[in-house]
Amino acid sequence: MPSSVLRYERLDSPLGELLLTGDGETLSGLFMSPFGKAPEEWPNAQRDPGAFAEVRRQLAAYFAHELQVFELPLAFAGTAFQVRVWNELLRIPFGTTITYRQLAERIGNAKACRAVGLANGKNPIAIIAPCHRVIGSDGSLTGYGGGLDRKRWLLAHERGGTLF
């Protein structure tokens, strides 16, 4: 049974420092700096680099252009609607983009574009649940929790260096 301790580790990446969180068996968070409150200040948080060896391996392979699909146990914590949106993000193929409207249609509610956008913005597992692959209906880059420069970088990375 997973422990009630939240395990975390910091990881350097081409996008800056990343913060990994989880229970030791599943990944529940991948955040880009700045993180807000430091995990060292969180109750029941413990640094545990060994718990994220496979996550680190797959992220390194992704950044090295050797991996396109992550295969990791994930634990999304959110409303049922948010989890539905985040799970649908996992189905967006590497190197492609879809619009917020298309994402709303995929979850069965074409009128939920704004709600989909809000859920997308609260995605707790960035990069792996690729919210960066969702763009505006006019093809423009729109909000991204990690910043538009990082969104642009991720999309260019997945397109083999072609700028978005």
NORCOR-V139184 format. One record per run of one state. SS is the DSSP state (H for helix, E for strand, - for the rest). FROM is the first residue (numbers start at 1). LEN is the number of residues. If there is no record, write none. Layout:
BEGIN
<<SS | FROM | LEN> <SS | FROM | LEN>>
END
This chain:
BEGIN
<<- | 1 | 5> <E | 6 | 6> <- | 12 | 6> <E | 18 | 5> <- | 23 | 4> <E | 27 | 6> <- | 33 | 6> <H | 39 | 3> <- | 42 | 3> <E | 45 | 3> <- | 48 | 1> <H | 49 | 15> <- | 64 | 10> <E | 74 | 1> <- | 75 | 5> <H | 80 | 10> <- | 90 | 8> <E | 98 | 2> <H | 100 | 7> <- | 107 | 6> <H | 113 | 9> <- | 122 | 3> <E | 125 | 1> <- | 126 | 5> <H | 131 | 3> <E | 134 | 2> <- | 136 | 12> <H | 148 | 11> <- | 159 | 6>>
END
